Each structure stands twice: as C-alpha cells, then as structure tokens.
Amino acid sequence: MRASWLITLPLAALLVLFAVSNTETVRLRLWPFDVTVDLPLSVAVLGVSAIAFLFGATVAWLAGLPARIRARRLENTANALRAEVDELKRKLARAPAADTPPGALARR
C-alpha cells in the first residue's frame, strides 16, 4: 500500500506542476467541422493523454478477454471434476468391504 503512494504522490505533483506551468490558451480545431475550442495548453495535453490511456486500457482489456474466458471455462471444468471425485469417494466409502484384502487377487 505504501509503495503505491510513493509512486502516486510524485506523479500527482508532476501533473499539478504541469497544469500550473502551461496556462497559455490554445485554439483546437477539427478539420471537417467548423468548431473551434480555446483551452489552456495543460488541459488539452492532459485531455488527449487521458483519452489515449483509456483507449490503450480498452485494447488491453479486450486482448485479455479470450484468456479470461478460457480460464473461467477451465475453472468450471475443474470444479465439476472435483465434485465428481468427491461423489465417487462417498460411494466408495459406503460400499461394503470385500472379504479379501487388497492385492490378494493379484497374487493368485
């Protein structure tokens, strides 16, 4: 828990310093549309960075989806097999014991 704070606090301080240092206004336009937006440079850069981060996180989450689905399927199979083994153990415990010791039939 403390290690995450050791990383988070300096990064947060750098973001605040960046926002305070870059207050110049920038005009943003998107070519086919006739819309302009005037924003501080820090807001524009941090906004684009946040959008890029979210896009990358979504791509990474989607890339891991097949592995998570396979792991869930394998976990369900393992649980079913575990239940089957437990049921067989219960049946074996309830079965009447044979008069001959184990391995006696193999010696004949």
C-alpha positions, 0 to 999 in steps of 0.5 A, a space after each residue: 500500500 505504501 509503495 503505491 503512494 510513493 509512486 502516486 504522490 510524485 506523479 500527482 505533483 508532476 501533473 499539478 506542476 504541469 497544469 500550473 506551468 502551461 496556462 497559455 490558451 490554445 485554439 483546437 480545431 477539427 478539420 471537417 467541422 467548423 468548431 473551434 475550442 480555446 483551452 489552456 495548453 495543460 488541459 488539452 495535453 492532459 485531455 488527449 493523454 487521458 483519452 489515449 490511456 483509456 483507449 490503450 486500457 480498452 485494447 488491453 482489456 479486450 486482448 485479455 478477454 479470450 484468456 479470461 474466458 478460457 480460464 473461467 471455462 477451465 475453472 468450471 471444468 475443474 470444479 465439476 471434476 472435483 465434485 465428481 471425485 468427491 461423489 465417487 469417494 462417498 460411494 466408495 466409502 459406503 460400499 461394503 468391504 470385500 472379504 479379501 484384502 487388497 492385492 490378494 487377487 493379484 497374487 493368485 
